[in-house]
């Protein structure tokens, strides 16, 4: 494929963001449009540079990255735990958790509530206060394109689906394991 670099008008900005782990979503309108309109050319160029451009049908682009580094692993665990805690928080309030994740603004009060509810888990990741949660998680979510600032509050964006997918996979695996254990125990009783 012949790539016309001069036609990739946002190349420097797009590469800079994606290479730092940022997720470009539809809220990043100009960059999103550029990737959407020239996806094949960008994908070929980034592949030649050793990166794999991924497009998620739910509205975002990112580079496929190995989460094996210690620092990224901890950040991913914090993002996953926060997503899980928010789902639990909204479900406990009787809200549709998926809708609330994207519709509700995440305030300091909500951060304090989820920290209190899941303190034993956050403590393992060295998050001890709502201020820590804001600094260690929400500000990083901004930096990686998982959220946007709404004054002092945060709105989650479509890339958070990556963590929802991971939580669903863990839930499915847990369900399968429990079913296997039940079946094995039932056979032992016969």
N, C-alpha and C positions, 0 to 999 in steps of 0.2 A: 504494500500500500504506500502510495506517495503522500507524504504529509507536507502540507503547505504551512510552515510555521507562522508566516505573516497573517494567515487567516485565523490563528488561534490567539485572539486579541487579549485574552485574560490569562494566558499561560503562566506567567510569573506569579500572579496572585493565587491562582488555583493550585499550582504546584507547592507554593510556600505553605498554604493552609493544609492541604492534604498530607504533606510530608511531616507536619507536626502532629498529626493524629486528628486534625479537625474533620468534622463531618459537614459537608456542604449540603444544606437542605433548601427547600423551596423558599424559606424565609431569607436566604442569602440570594436574593432575586437575580442580580446581574451574573454572579458566578454560576448559579444554578442554570440559568438560561443558556449560558455559554457551553456548559457541559452537556446539557440536554440536546442542544442543536448540533454539537460536534463530538458526541460521545465516542464514535468509532475512531476518530483521529486522535483524541486525547488518550483513549485506551491503548492504542497502538504505540504512541509515543511513550507513555508511562511504562508500558511493558518493556519497551526497548531500554528504558532507564532502570529496569529492575523492580518496578512497582506494579501491583495489580489493582486497577481501578475497579471498584465494585459499585454497582447501582442497585439500590433496594427499591422495589416497586412501591414502597410506602413513602417515598419522597426524599431520598438522600443518596449522596455519593460519599465514598470513603476509600482509603487504601486498605487492602488486606494486610494486616500486621500480625506478627507473632507476639502474643501477649506473654511470652515466657520470661521477659525481663522482670526482675524483682520489683522495680518501681511500677511498671505498667500493671503487673499482676495485682499489686496492692490497690492501685487506682481502680482497676476493673472490679475488684472485690468490694471496694467502697461504693462504686456506682451500682453494682448489683444489689448490695445490701440496702442501700437507700431506696432503690426502685421497689424492692420487696417490702420494705417498711412503709413506703407510701401506699402501695396496693393494699396492705393490711389496714392502714390508717383509714383510707377511704371506704373500704369494705365494712369496717367496724362502725363507721358513721352512716351506713346504709346507702352509700352512693355506689354507682357503677364505677368500679376502680379504673377501668380503662378510660372511660369518658372523663372522669375527674382528673386523671394524670395529665391530660392535655388541656382541660378546660380551666382547672383551678390554678390560681397563683400560689406558689409555695412561699409561705411567710415564715418569719422567725418563729412564730408560735407553732406552726406545723412542724418545723424542724425540731423544736423542743419536745413536742409530743412524740414524734417517731423515735427520737433519741431515748426518751423515757421508756417507751414501750419495748424497745429492742436494745436497751443499754448493754446487756450482757454480750451482745454480738458486736456492737460498735466499740465497746471497750477493748475487745480482742484486736481491733484495727486501730487502736490508739486514738479514738475519737471520744472525748469526755464531756463535751458541751455543745449546745446549739451553735455557738460561735465557731468551734472546731469544725462542726458539720458544714457550716456555711463556707469556711475557708478551705477545708480539705476536700469537700465534695462539690458543693454548688458552684464555687468559683472555677473549679476544674471542669465542671460540666459546661460552663460558659466558654472556657478556653478550647474545648474539644467539640463544640457545636451541638451539645445535647440539651442545652437550655439557652434562654435569652433572659436578660434582665428586664424587669418591669418595675422601675424605681428601685425600692429596697427588696422587692420580691423576685421570684423566678418563675418562668413558664417553661415547661418541658417541651422539647421538640421531637419530631419523628425519629431521629436516630436512637431515642431511648428504647425503640422496639428491639434493638439488638440485645438489650438486657432483659426485656420481657420475654423474648424468644428463649434466652438461656434459662430463665426462671421456669418457663413452661416445660423445657426439656428436663430440668431437674425434677419437676413435679411429676412428669410422665414416668421418668426412671424410678422415682420413689414409689409410685403407684404400681408399676410392674414388679418391683422387688417385693412389695407388700403382698401382692397377689400370689407370687411364687411361694413366699413363705407360708401363706395361708393354705395353699394347695399342698405343700410339703407337710405341714403340720396335720392337715386333714387326712392325708394318706397314712401318716404314722399312727393315727388314732384308730385306723381300721383294723 
